[in-house]
Amino acid sequence: MKRFSTPSVAVVGATGVVGRTMQAILAERDYPVESLRLLASSRSAGTVAETPWGAITVEDLDEADPSGIDIALFSAGGSRSKEHAPRFAAAGATVIDNSSAFRMDAGVPLVVAQVNDDAIEGNQGIVANPNCTTMALMMAAGPLHRAAGIDRMVAMSYQATSGSGQNGITTLERENDWFEHDRDALRHGGWEDPGGELYQRPIGYNVLPMAGSITERGYTDEEWKLVHETRKILDAPGIRVEPTCVRVPTVVGHGIATTVFFDRPISLEEAKDVLANAPGVQLWSDDHVPTPLDSAGIDDVLIGRVRETIGESGGISLWVVGDNLRKGAALNAVQLAELLLDR
């Protein structure tokens, strides 16, 4: 694994929500950037972005020469990552990719900082960030797996609209405004569809029991990510995961209600002790339940509602919520970049 003391850094997808958050977090954490390059699509190329490192002109990703870049933080979508990440890696950069393009590639480590840091040692120029929902869940599941070995889990996600990018937030705001004009219809029926192409049904004042796109066996791609990424991150291909992913009318913060069973029974006291001592999380008491609003803008993943299972003994049920734009994407990418530093 290449290590750097003062790296040249590039943010690819720099004008998007996650790309802008990456820049802010680099500054917040005093990452030792020797030089910063910002890259995006041709639509944004030529614009000037104000950053903590001064005014920087955004480059066209398609035309950019990646020579001299040490670390490239990618948040430009799967197709763009597939096209350009190998090009950057071949030029000597270590790419930390936030898309789904390389997550299940056997030659690319899938890393959650503070959960499976050692996996980054095996990178060959590309490191993958997990899905933002999986990321939050792993902050709790990882420590519990190390303690007792996870056999199976049921995971129900409640995913914020920012998981669909800026378009998701805009859609929620527009639809909330639409329904405000006839609130009686929300109670008694007869509401009019606000229209829109992003989601299958309205998200304003509503809940969609299907986040992502339907793929095999009636499960969505978001649900399959929870299955496959959990197994790879925890290096446990035998874990059984039963997922359901739901889109909810919140702006930031993906929540997951999960029930976990282990290779051996685990008590409530042991589970709480494990979680209380895990890095990057806060364990909240039952009289102060963590919500997406609480998670917005903070680095830690919040854990609450920890309790023993009642339908079958020996398991643990809990609630996890994290800012999907921070730990779920930008923060984890920067934390992985930190792992590459020669300290």
Secondary structure, 3 states (H helix, E strand, C coil): CCCECCCEEEEECCCCHHHHHHHHHHHHCCCCCCEEEEEECCCCCCCEEEECCEEEECEECCCCCCCCCCEEEECCCHHHHHHHHHHHHHCCCEEEECCCCCCCCCCCCECCCCCCHHHHHHCCCEEECCCHHHHHHHHHHHHHHHHHCEEEEEEEEEECHHHHCHHHHHHHHHHHHHHHCCHHHHHHCCCCCCCCCCCCCCCCCCCECCCCCECHHHCEHHHHHHHHHHHHHCCCCCCEEEEEEEECCCCCCEEEEEEEEECCCCCHHHHHHHHHCCCCEEECCCCCCCCHHHHCCCCCEEEEEEEECCCCCCCEEEEEEECCCHHHHHHHHHHHHHHCECC
